[in-house]
């Protein structure tokens, strides 16, 4: 008997009993059209989400921090001739400073401790005392000194410096509050979109608020344990750290709940924009907001990152002084967000009392079938952000919170080899373990080794031809190590009563005065590689087979590398030219990291992001030498610098921008090895276990979730 059932999309038309062909009916055409639209939408989402996330982070961070310049930095002047000095300071650079004259030295000091001003100068009897507080921001203190010192010396005054609130020895870089803040923000906003896509029943208001309170307590205990007892970055202040941490996670989670009600899964982009892209620069933690564009001091007054960071800073370094207003920001944010959510839920219930619950778009995080029990499903949801927070604090903060030179290679150049060896022996007695001093008798050879990054610097002893000592450095190879050499060997020359001149073989450009373009462009490459796989495996599982994945990823790598160059060069102006080599290197890096991510994605689904981001970012950033010299971190990071992709990406960009692409091929080789080996592994995996090309089914019947979850309006 001939079938007369409706045809399915893609099948031949049915025939009637007379043998004539029947045309597909309207329902079939509509279904085919919906299927095609869904397929297109899935591929659009696969590209759009990574594009927005990566471009926001790279563009946002570079725009804020690529060329920090003093901008209305508040400075107080007091003492004799305060008015004329203030006038000359403002006249030197009116846009850089916001000068105020105060009545006494004590008042100026207190304003600094209250963080109402960035620095102060007290004038008395031919002496100018410059006051700063490194605990309020190490970069801010150095900026204040750089602004005030020329004016002090120009007027013939003796310069004295005093740090009113130095950083403690167990957190000498002041990174404790910064990394705590970032971890708490992640824990507050990251889980919400996952929960919405996987287990939306948890976002019902009455269930979510107590869950959020418990989650905030768990995260507070975790970050305290890692930064306190485990690492020793935070000593004392336990109650304050726990309290601020709980309030931050609760407040950020409350705001993100409201955003999720409005934007659905796309709320993660809004959270990233306000909490990370704008929030981290505006937090005043890594860099003073008074050295960024004028928007950031305004954002500093109300964004959660600033409120959290400044609250923690107040308790950790200033005995709680000034914490109140920042804590109030978090309290107001939490209360307002919860009230708005309640109002919005009531409006939705009134308009659609029988609305269907949100669709479950992510059946499971581990890539397999949806867990049959809620215990496993909820446990996976909690494990994901817990692991992210723990890794970030353990790997990144653990690597960088004690920046101390450890066997930093430095050449010591004398007129003869014997003179250089004697100088090395003398210096080693006073600086044992800090430097790997290498005796040389040729200044030109030493300069060449600084240029090719064999050594980080060279100290050239005075000679008959040159009575002054010379310090040869390489700023583009790492600003932090150049600063260490300048400080240490400046003291050495002063102790020997010698004049010291400096020779910087590769200065950073004014458009990238902190070397941030190298780090953030490399981060963009790495993120673009792993995000396309993680998002694509869920949004468009049909893309997973290698015959489809390879051309998709290749096209993405080529296009995204070009787009990131446009952001860094055209939009931000942090780099200048070098399009072709950066485009090619970026494409190799993005493709290779996508293949590496695919290995873990085959086994772990979305959870692949944990090992991938742990290796590529949480270990890769410290090992890259971009944020801090690898010679100021634990020794393991020197080994990782030679093998991990993030250092290879950073060194490729450095080589292209500053050193004529001298070492770029070796670093591209490292990236290529990661990509080729990963591709081979994925090929083997797919041979034995062909990749899934459809989303796992989700049983949404009431019996699958229990009677009480049937007909629950969305967001209630």
Order of alpha helices (4+ residues) and beta strands (2+ residues): alpha-beta-alpha-beta-alpha-beta-beta-alpha-beta-alpha-alpha-alpha-alpha-alpha-alpha-alpha-alpha-alpha-beta-alpha-beta-alpha-beta-beta-alpha-beta-alpha-alpha-alpha-alpha-alpha-alpha-alpha-alpha-alpha
